[in-house]
Structure formats: structure tokens, C-alpha cells
Amino acid sequence: MKRKGRIVVLHLAIRYPFAGVVWQLLHHLIGLRALGLEVYYIEDHGAYVYDAIAQTPTPDSTNNIKLVGGVLDRFGFAGRWGFRDPITQDYIGMAKDKCLKLIRESDAVINLCGASEPREEHLASPMMIYLETDPGVFQVNIERRDSLAMLNASAHKLFFTYAANIGQPDCRVPAAGLAWHPTRPPVLLDQWHPGVGLASPPAFTTVGTWRNKGNDIKVGATTYYWSKHVNFARVLDVARRAGQPIELATDINSGPDYDRAVAGGFTFRPVVPMSLDIDEYREYISSTRGEFTVSKDLYVRTRSGWFSDRTVCYLAAGRPVITQFTGFEKYIPSGTGLLGFDDADSAVEAIRAVNSDYPRHAKAAREIAAEYFDALKLLDQIAEKAGL
């Protein structure tokens, strides 16, 4: 059944023009359009953009707009996107009046990643939807009665989160008095074709930032770290022990962790420029053996049930995934195609299990993507709850 209505997606792809972020946006925009909805994209957070080459924020959005705007046009969104310049406050793409009218008059506005802090313009929307991809910080700040978090909560009418385990006794991410709807990262199956590259490629890979900063949270006497490096440090001998090549496309090339990883059998690849091109990023994922990765400490120790939108791309490409348990295993079957681990020993066992019958695990990976992460299924659930 086709959905009807007009919807605006707010996000931060121009601010952070990495391929994984852009694919996250495309999976939503194209998926919502495939449901029959009239879809627009507006990026109006007002923050400086990130210069991935210089690795610094900058007020000059020219390069980022050229990069992401070209992708949006390519996928049929020419004339349907707008970006608010952080300096001039002018809108690039769609005019300011059109953007504000769309927010005011569309049937729903999805604040993907909570990218836009609510302003008066957003409050005019009849249906603001908070779609959280990084759980924990927002909930804790609400419980602390942080004024910005409280404003954010009051501005939205529906709340979705990748914390699949929220509200359960073993989950330490508080619900914070909100009615959360657990969801999963969507993927467009027809954009990620299995069987690209070798039938049995040699190396597992992953792509991402080594050390994230700025969103650690403290609950009582416990600090939860919004970074993966804490957990990577516990598995840096896994490649050697398993006799399995593992390549990390990330942003470190020196230091104690780097030296330990190299000694433990890992290899490294610069994450830029590959991660700035959505086609090169897709080819990289689709041509590797599968993903080996950990999750951020915040997601693991809170038993959030979180799952990665990068990981679903590996699955959709028919590449097995070996990743750290976060509680997702309560909701998504693991053991074939998708395997979890708690420590280095179980990570080695998971690698050996995949290598013992790689074709079976590769086939199961695609099947898991189709069953649990199909964008049309997941976004249709959101559209239904929004009354579209």
C-alpha cells in the first residue's frame, strides 16, 4: 500500500559529508519516496561544516555543498533540498521561504539524528519526529533536566531510537519519561548488490573514526565513553590469533594503539578520500570479506541494543559481519551471517566460524538485511505511526 503525504527530513550530511553519513540520508530519502511520499531535504542546523581534508570545522560550505548536493541531484532530489548557510543565514538550494513553508505545512518532519535543535520555525510543524541514531546522551540529559534537552523533547511528538533494548530491565539507557519506539537502521537493498568482487575476498574490514570525543556520559559513579577505541583496545591481537587479515579504514597512523594493532596482525588504510565518495565507499564494503568491528563503549555497557547503519550495508552487500554484542542479539538472530562477540576469545571463534563455511554466512548476511533492515519495511512503520 502506498503512503500519501509530504515529509521533510532534517539531517547533517552537508555538515559531515562522509559517505556513511550520506548513505544514511539516502536510505531515508529514497526509501520514503518509494513508499509514495513527497520527500524534501532541509539542513538548517546552522553549524559550521567539517572540512574532512583539513580535519577542522569551517564556515565555508562550498565544497561540502558541491559534494552532497551533486549526490542529491543524482538521486532525483534536484530542487528538493536546501541548506542554511551558517554565516549569512541564507538558504542554498531551495529558497528560505520555501524551506520554512515546507516545515510548516508538511505532514511530518523527521529530525534524523536529532540534527537540528528546535527553533521557532520547527515548532510550527504539526508533526516533528525525533529519529535517534546515537542513544544515551539525550536521555541522560533529559533526566538531568538540561534545558536544551527538555526543549528538544517538548518540540517532538514521536520518538524513535536505535536503542532496541530501551525500557527493558537490563538496559541502562533511561527512557527519560518518553514513549520510545525502537527501530533499526534502514538500508536500500537494491543499492547494495551482493556478489560484488571476489566470491571469497581475503580481508575483513571496517570504516570509521578511531576515537570519538565530546559525548561521554556519567551515570552515578559510572562513566560511559562515546567512542570505539576503548573496545578496540581489547581485541588488537585478534587478527594474528585467528590468522585472518583485518584492515581498518580509520584516522590513526601512529601511537600505542596503532603499534599494538599492527603487532596484532591488523593493517590500516586512510579513511579519506575513500570515505568522501559514496561509490568508492560502497565498492570498498562490497569487495571485502565482511566486517569486523567493535561498538562504542556507551552502547555496549548500557546494553542499549544499538546497531550500526554502516554494518547493515555490509549485510545488504552479502558480506558477513562480526561485531560486538550490545543487546541487539535479543532482537536480531546472530550466529550465521551476523555473529557477535563479548571478548577477544569469542571474536576469534566467530572469525573461524565464518571462515569454516564462508558461502553460507555470506548468503545469510543478505537474508538478515532483507528480513530485518529493509528500508521500505522500517520506514513504513514510521510513516504509519505518523499517520501518513
N, C-alpha and C positions, 0 to 999 in steps of 0.2 A: 504494500500500500504506500503510495506516495504521500509525503507530508506536504503541507501547504503553509506558507508564511514567509516572512522576511526576517533574516537574522544577521546580526553583526558580530564578528569575532574581534576581540581586542587581544593583542599579543605583543611580543618583543623581538620579532625576527630581524627587524632592521637594526635594532639596538645591538643584538648579538647575532651576526649573520652567519653563524656556523651551520654547516649542512644539517646536523642533527636537529637544531632548533628550527630551521626552515622546513625540514621534513615533518616535524611535529605539527607545524602550522598547516602544511599542505594536507596532511592526513585529515585534519578537521575541516578545512575549507572545501576540499573536493568531496569528502565524504558527506558533508551536509548538503552540498549541491546535488549529489547523486540521490539523496532522499527526496528531492523535488523542491528544496527550499531555495529562496533567492538570497544569496550569500554575499556579504561585503566584509572587507578587512579594514580596520582602522587601528593605527598605532599612535596613541596620543598620551603616552606616559610622561612625556616632556623631559626625559632624562638624556644626558649625553649618550652618544653611541660608542661602541667599543671598536677601536682600530686593532684588528687581530694581528696585523703585521707588526705594528709598533708596540702592541700589547699594553695599550693605555686608553682610557676614555678620551673622547674628543668631541667638540661641538660641531665639527664638520661632518655632516651625514652624507655627503655627496657620493662617496664610494659605496657605502652600505646601501643607499637607495638604488644605485645603479645595479648592484648585485642582486638584491632581493626583489626590487621592482621588476627586473627582467624575468625572474623566475615566475612571479605572479602573473605577468603578462603572458608568458609562455603557456601557463596552465589555464588560461581563459578568464583571468580576473583583471584584464586591462579596463581602466575606467571604473573599477570597483574597489580600489584601495586608496587610502590616504594616510599621510604621515605628518604629525605636528612637529615642526622644527623647534628644537629646544631653546634656540636663541631668539629667533624672530617671532615665534609662536604662529607663523603662517603655516598653512597646510599645503603639502606637496602631493600631487596626485589629485584626488577629489578635493574640491574646494571646501573651505571651513564650513560654510552654511550647509552644504550637502551632508558633510560628516555629522554635524550636530543634529540635523533633521533626521538622519538615519538612526542615530542613537535614540532620539526622542520618539520616533514613530515606528520603529521596527518592532516586531512581535517579541523579540528577545535579543539580549546582548550577552554573549558569552565572554567572560573575563578569564581567558585562558592563562594559566599560571598565576592568576591574580596580578597580571602585568600592570594594570592601571589602578592607581589609588583613586578612589571615587572622588569626583568633583561634582559641582552643581549640574553640569551637563549630563553626567551619568545618572544622577538621581532622577532625571526626567524620564528615564527608561521605565516602561511598565513591567519589565521582567529582566532584572540583572541576575546572571547566573555565575557563581564563583566555581571555576573548574580548577581544582588544586592538583598540581603535579608533584609538588615537593612538600609533603606533610610534616607537621611538627611545630614549626616556628609560629605559624599563625595561631594555632590552637593554644599554645602556651602563652602567647601574648594576650589573647582574649582572657584567659584565666587570670592574668596579672592586671587586667583592666587597662591595658595600654590604650591610649586614646585613639591612635590611628587604627589599631586592630578593631576596636569597638565600632569605629566609623565604617570600616570595611564590612564588618558583619552586618551592620544595620542597613547598608546600601544594597545588599543582595537578598534575593528571595529564595533561591535554590542553591544548594551547596553539594558539589561533587568532589570526590577525592580519590587519589590512587592508593590511599591507605585502606586497603581492602579489609583489614582486620580491626578498623576503628570501632569502638564500642564493645569489643569483646574483652573478657576478663584478663587475658594475657597481653593485651595491647596497652602500652604506656603512653600512647598519644591520646591526650584527653579529647573528648567530644566537645568540650567547652560550651555545652548548652545548645549546640546547633544540631539540626536534623541532617546528618550527613548521608549522602547516597554514594556508597562505594562504586567505583568504576575502574576501568583498566585503560592503558594507553592504546588508542586505535591505530591500525595500520591498513593501508590500501593494498590489498592482496595483488591487484593487477599491476601495481607499480614495482613489486618485488618478486621477480620471477625466479623460481628455484632452478637449479641446474646450471647456473652461470659459472663459467670457468671449469677447472678440473673436477672430475667426479669425486676425487678424494684429495683435496688440497693438503699441503703439509702442515701449515701453521694455524693455530688458534690465534685470535686477535681480540682487541677491544680498542675503543676510541674514547678519549675523554681527558678531562683535567686531572692532574695528579693530586693537587692539594687545593681544595676549595676553602675560601675564607669568608668570615663575616656572619654566619648564621648558626654558630654553636648555641646550644641552649642548656640551661641548668634547671633541673627539676629537683628541688630539695638539695641534697648534697651531691647529686649526680650530674655530671656534665656529659652531654651527648654532642658528638662532633659531626658537623655538616660537611664531611669530607671522606673520600675513599682511601686516602693514603694510610690511614690508621689500620685498615683491614688488609690492604695490600702488603703492608709490612710483615704480616703474619704468614704470607704464602709465597715469599720470594724465592723459595727453593723448590717450588712445585714443578717447574718445567724440567729441571735437572732430574728430580726424583722419578718423574713419570716418563722421562726420555721423550718429551714432547716439545717441539718448537712452539713458543708462545711469543707473539710480537705485541708490544704495547705502543699504540699511536697516541702519544701524550706529549706533555710540555716540559719534561725534565731531560737533561743530558749530563748531569753531574750530581755529586753529593752522595751521602751514605746510602740512601735508599737505592739510588741508581747503581752504585757499585755492588750492593748486595744482590740486586736483581740480575745484573749481568753475570755475577758469580753463580747465581742460582739457575742460569740457563735461559733467562729472558733476553730478548732483543728489543730495541726501541726504534721507532720511526717518528720523525717530526709530524705533529698533528696538523700543522699549517705548511703548505697551502691545501693539502688534500681535503681538509675539513671545511674549506670555503667553497667547494664545488659539489653540488648535490649529486651530479652524475658520477664524479670520481669517488665520492663517499659511498654511493650505492654499489659501484663496481668493486670497491675495496671490500665491503662487507660480504657481497655476494660471491667473491672469489676466494675467500678464506675458508679454513676448515670449520670454523664455528667461533663462538665467543667464549672466552674465559675471562671472567671479571669478578670483582667484589662489589659490595654496595656500601653506601655511606654509613658510618657508624650510627648516625641518628636513626636510620631506617631499620638497621639490624637489631640493635639492643632494645629498641622500643617495641619490637615485634609488630611493626606497622602493617605488614602485608604489602608494602610497596613493590612495584615492578617498573622496570625501565622501558622508556619508549624507544631507546636505541636497541635494546635486546629484542623487542618484538620485530624489528627489521631483520635481524639475523634469523629469527624463526620463520618469518614470511619468505625469506630467501632460501629456505630449506637447509639452513645451517644449524647444527645442534648448538645448544647453549649450556655452559657450565657456569653457574652463578651462585652467589651466597644466599642462603635462606634469610628471608625477612619475615616469614609468616605467610608468604604468598602460597606456599605449598599446601595450605589448608583449603585453597580455592582453585588452584590450577594443578593438574596432575604432574608430578615430577618423577623421573626415573627412566624415561625413554624420550629422547629428543630434547627435553629440558631436564637437566639434572642439577640438584642443589648440593651445597656443602656447608659445613659449620667450621671446619678447620683444615689445615694443610693435608692431614691424612685422608680425610674424606674427599678432598679435592683431587688428590692423586688417584683415588679409587674411581671417581667419576670420569676422569680422563681415560683411564684404562677401560672402563665400561664402554664408552663411546667408541674407542678405537677397536674394540673387540668385534663390533658389527656396525661400522660407520654408515652403510647404506640404510639400515633400519632406523637409526637415530636421525639421519637427515630427512627421511620421509616423515617420521613422527614430528619433527620440528615444524614442518609446513602444516601438518594436520592440527597441531596445537594452535598455530597462528590463526588458522581458518575457524577453529571452534571457539576460541576464547578472545581473540583480538581483532576480529574483522571490524573495520571502521563502520560499516553500514549497520551492523548489529548494535554496536555500543552507542553510536551517535543517535540511532533511532530511539534507544531507551531514554537518552537525554531529551530528545525532541518530544517524546511522549509525556514525560514528566513536566515539560514546559508548556504543554497544551498546544503544541504545533501539529 
